[in-house]
């Protein structure tokens, strides 16, 4: 009996030693992984007027209330008014106003020139971002010209520098904002959804697509109807009488003035766009109301999951075992 007890004690001490070594090994692996991928960020993008900067402000406020660190980067060379001053501002490198004046370019051409200049001076970004630890969420606010990330390979090149080819090695996701009022005009909604899908394909990083300004459509769209927009339903176009002009069960002549003004002449094109979106089956939306703290927190949780933010934070020590009399309890 004594020999059996002694053997059990030795067996227990061996198991305890193995668990201890395993825990030390897990901590070592965490350090190695953290050194390899120690920065996290979100690109905030979308068409003009979608509420990108407003979302950035709400995100910063939410992070501060929850004692989380963030680093705000403004990459819109035309932006002027900020609720929170950017920690890094592209206007310190180049401004759209100066480019338009000196180069004789328009707003869109000037914006592309600003980003091309940024790509030639990427140390402007690298210098400040390299010092950040894994505790920071880097919030990058982009301008509203969607051609920068759907047509022209400017932002995709920037993303590759931040994530793969540069020294920063940022775990990055994109938050694409689309104004919720687009659901009123269904053809416009599918056009916006197509631009979101184009950005997803061009950037090749995790995406969180968001319907912003939800407070503007409260009372106008039922919850049941809204679900069909969150996961875009192609049959929405069939239900939209504003897009379909019919006479005797047939569509009107596409060249007819009434058909053009009513949108009926574009119905087949809109259906083709919707079908393309459905074939790829890539885009779904989250709801966002920046005035609702829970709504902002919910969107942030999806962003954290996309970049695996919480998985990279240092794990806590195992719970210690404390003896109280004859019983062992956990604390």
C-alpha positions in Angstrom: 0.0 0.0 0.0 2.8 2.4 0.9 4.6 1.6 -2.3 1.5 2.3 -4.3 1.1 5.7 -2.6 4.7 6.5 -3.2 4.3 5.6 -6.9 1.2 7.8 -7.2 3.0 10.7 -5.6 5.9 10.4 -8.0 3.5 10.1 -10.9 1.6 13.2 -9.8 4.9 15.3 -9.5 5.9 14.2 -13.0 2.6 15.3 -14.4 2.9 18.7 -12.6 6.4 19.1 -14.0 5.2 18.3 -17.6 2.4 20.9 -17.2 4.8 23.5 -15.9 7.2 22.9 -18.9 4.2 23.1 -21.3 3.1 26.4 -19.9 6.6 27.9 -20.2 6.8 26.6 -23.8 3.4 28.2 -24.6 4.7 31.5 -23.2 7.8 31.2 -25.4 5.7 30.5 -28.5 3.5 33.5 -27.7 6.6 35.8 -27.5 7.9 34.4 -30.9 4.5 34.9 -32.5 4.0 38.3 -31.1 7.4 39.4 -32.5 6.4 38.1 -35.9 2.9 39.8 -36.0 2.7 42.5 -33.3 0.6 45.2 -34.9 -3.1 45.4 -35.6 -5.1 47.9 -37.7 -8.3 48.7 -39.6 -8.6 50.6 -42.9 -11.8 52.7 -42.8 -13.1 53.2 -46.4 -16.2 53.8 -48.4 -17.8 56.4 -50.7 -17.9 60.1 -49.8 -20.5 60.9 -47.2 -20.7 57.4 -45.8 -19.5 58.6 -42.3 -16.0 57.3 -42.3 -14.5 60.0 -40.1 -17.5 59.9 -37.8 -17.1 56.2 -37.4 -13.4 56.7 -36.6 -14.3 59.2 -33.9 -16.9 56.9 -32.4 -14.3 54.0 -32.5 -11.7 56.1 -30.8 -14.1 57.2 -28.1 -15.2 53.6 -27.5 -11.7 52.4 -27.2 -10.7 55.1 -24.7 -13.8 54.4 -22.6 -12.7 50.7 -22.5 -9.0 51.6 -21.6 -7.7 50.4 -25.0 -4.9 52.1 -26.9 -5.3 53.3 -30.4 -3.3 55.2 -33.0 -5.3 57.4 -35.4 -3.8 57.9 -39.0 -5.5 60.3 -41.4 -4.7 59.6 -45.0 -7.2 62.1 -46.5 -5.1 65.0 -47.8 -8.2 67.2 -48.0 -9.6 66.6 -44.5 -9.6 69.5 -42.2 -11.9 69.2 -39.2 -11.3 66.4 -36.6 -12.9 65.6 -33.3 -9.7 63.9 -32.3 -6.4 65.2 -33.7 -4.7 62.5 -35.8 -1.5 61.0 -34.4 -0.2 60.9 -37.9 -1.6 63.1 -40.7 -0.7 62.9 -44.4 -1.1 66.7 -44.7 2.2 66.9 -42.8 3.7 65.2 -45.9 1.5 66.6 -48.7 -1.8 68.4 -49.0 -4.4 68.2 -51.8 -4.7 72.0 -51.9 -1.0 72.5 -52.6 -1.0 69.8 -55.3 -4.0 71.3 -57.1 -2.5 74.7 -57.0 1.1 73.8 -58.0 0.3 70.9 -60.4 -2.9 72.3 -61.9 -4.8 69.1 -61.2 -8.4 68.6 -60.3 -9.6 67.0 -57.0 -9.4 63.4 -58.2 -6.2 63.7 -60.1 -4.6 65.6 -57.2 -5.7 62.9 -54.7 -4.1 60.1 -56.8 -0.9 62.2 -57.0 -0.9 62.6 -53.2 -1.1 58.8 -52.8 1.6 58.2 -55.4 3.8 60.6 -53.5 3.0 58.8 -50.3 4.1 55.5 -51.9 7.4 57.1 -52.7 7.8 58.2 -49.1 6.6 55.2 -47.1 9.1 55.9 -44.4 6.6 58.7 -43.3 4.3 55.9 -42.2 6.9 53.3 -41.1 8.8 55.7 -38.8 5.9 56.2 -36.4 4.1 52.9 -36.7 7.2 50.7 -36.0 7.3 51.9 -32.4 3.7 50.7 -31.7 3.1 47.5 -29.6 0.5 44.9 -30.1 -1.8 46.7 -27.6 -2.6 49.4 -30.1 -5.3 49.4 -32.7 -4.2 51.4 -35.7 -7.2 53.3 -37.2 -6.5 54.5 -40.8 -9.0 56.9 -42.2 -9.1 56.9 -46.1 -10.6 59.5 -48.5 -14.0 58.9 -50.1 -12.8 58.5 -53.7 -13.5 54.8 -54.2 -11.4 54.6 -57.4 -8.4 54.6 -55.1 -9.2 51.0 -53.9 -11.5 49.7 -56.7 -9.8 50.9 -59.9 -6.3 52.4 -59.3 -3.8 50.0 -57.6 -2.7 52.7 -55.1 -4.3 51.6 -51.9 -3.7 47.9 -52.7 0.1 48.7 -53.0 -0.1 50.5 -49.6 -1.8 47.5 -48.0 0.9 45.2 -49.3 3.5 47.4 -47.7 1.7 47.4 -44.4 0.9 43.7 -44.3 3.5 41.7 -46.2 6.3 43.5 -48.1 7.3 46.1 -45.5 8.8 45.8 -42.1 5.6 46.6 -40.2 3.8 43.3 -40.6 0.4 44.7 -39.6 -2.6 42.3 -39.2 -5.0 44.5 -41.1 -8.7 44.4 -42.0 -10.9 46.8 -44.0 -14.1 48.4 -42.7 -16.1 49.4 -45.8 -18.9 51.8 -45.0 -22.0 52.2 -47.1 -24.7 54.7 -46.1 -27.9 53.0 -45.0 -30.1 55.4 -47.0 -28.9 53.4 -50.1 -31.5 50.8 -49.2 -34.3 53.3 -50.3 -32.9 53.2 -53.9 -32.3 49.5 -54.4 -30.3 49.9 -57.7 -28.1 52.3 -55.9 -27.7 49.8 -53.0 -26.5 47.1 -55.4 -24.1 49.5 -57.1 -22.6 50.3 -53.6 -22.4 46.6 -52.8 -20.6 46.0 -56.0 -18.0 48.6 -55.1 -17.6 46.9 -51.7 -17.0 43.6 -53.4 -14.5 45.2 -55.8 -12.5 46.5 -52.9 -12.5 43.1 -51.2 -11.1 41.5 -54.3 -8.5 44.2 -54.9 -7.2 44.5 -51.4 -7.1 40.8 -50.5 -7.5 41.4 -46.7 -10.3 40.5 -44.3 -13.3 42.8 -44.8 -16.1 44.0 -42.5 -18.9 45.7 -44.5 -21.1 48.2 -42.7 -24.4 49.9 -43.3 -23.8 53.3 -41.5 -26.2 56.0 -40.3 -28.8 53.4 -39.3 -30.6 56.1 -37.4 -31.6 57.7 -40.7 -33.7 54.8 -41.8 -35.5 53.9 -38.5 -39.2 53.8 -39.2 -38.6 53.7 -43.0 -37.5 50.1 -43.4 -38.8 47.3 -41.3 -36.5 44.9 -39.5 -37.7 42.0 -41.7 -37.0 44.0 -44.8 -33.6 45.2 -43.6 -32.4 41.5 -43.2 -32.7 41.2 -47.0 -30.2 44.0 -47.4 -27.8 42.8 -44.7 -27.4 39.6 -46.8 -28.1 41.1 -50.3 -31.1 39.4 -51.9 -31.3 39.7 -55.7 -35.1 39.5 -55.6 -35.2 43.0 -54.0 -35.0 44.4 -57.5 -38.1 42.4 -58.5 -40.0 44.0 -55.7 -39.0 47.5 -56.5 -41.8 49.1 -58.6 -39.7 52.2 -59.1 -37.3 50.3 -61.3 -39.8 48.3 -63.4 -42.1 49.9 -65.9 -44.4 47.4 -67.5 -47.0 47.5 -70.2 -49.0 44.4 -70.9 -46.5 42.2 -69.0 -43.5 43.4 -71.0 -40.8 45.8 -70.2 -40.9 49.2 -72.0 -38.5 50.0 -74.8 -35.2 50.9 -73.2 -34.9 53.9 -75.4 -38.3 55.3 -74.4 -38.0 58.5 -72.4 -40.4 57.4 -69.7 -38.5 54.1 -69.3 -35.1 56.0 -68.9 -36.5 58.5 -66.4 -38.2 55.7 -64.4 -35.1 53.5 -64.4 -36.8 50.7 -66.3 -34.3 50.7 -69.1 -31.6 49.8 -66.6 -33.5 46.9 -65.0 -31.6 44.2 -66.9 -28.3 45.8 -66.1 -29.2 46.1 -62.4 -30.3 42.5 -62.3 -27.0 41.4 -63.9 -25.1 43.4 -61.2 -27.1 41.8 -58.5 -26.6 38.3 -59.9 -22.9 38.9 -60.1 -22.9 39.8 -56.4 -24.9 36.7 -55.6 -22.6 34.5 -57.6 -19.6 35.6 -55.6 -21.5 35.5 -52.4 -18.9 37.5 -50.6 -20.7 40.6 -49.2 -22.8 40.9 -46.1 -23.3 43.9 -43.9 -23.4 44.9 -40.2 -25.6 47.7 -38.9 -24.0 50.7 -37.4 -25.4 53.6 -35.4 -22.5 55.7 -34.0 -24.8 57.2 -31.4 -25.3 53.7 -29.9 -22.3 52.5 -27.8 -23.4 48.9 -28.1 -23.6 49.2 -31.9 -20.0 50.6 -32.1 -18.8 47.9 -29.7 -20.5 45.2 -31.8 -18.7 46.3 -35.0 -15.4 46.5 -33.1 -15.8 42.9 -32.0 -16.1 41.8 -35.6 -12.9 43.8 -36.4 -11.1 42.3 -33.5 -12.1 38.8 -34.7 -11.0 39.5 -38.3 -7.5 40.6 -37.2 -7.3 38.1 -34.3 -6.5 40.9 -31.9 -7.4 39.2 -28.6 -5.6 36.0 -29.5 -2.3 37.9 -29.7 -2.7 39.4 -26.3 -0.5 37.9 -23.5 -2.3 35.0 -21.8 -2.9 35.1 -18.0 -1.0 32.9 -15.6 -2.7 29.7 -14.6 -5.0 29.8 -11.5 -3.0 28.9 -8.4 -4.0 26.1 -6.0 -4.3 27.2 -2.4 -4.7 24.9 0.6 -7.3 25.6 3.3 -7.2 22.9 5.9 -7.9 19.5 4.4 -9.5 20.9 1.3 -7.9 22.3 -1.8 -9.7 25.2 -3.6 -9.0 27.2 -6.6 -8.6 31.0 -6.6 
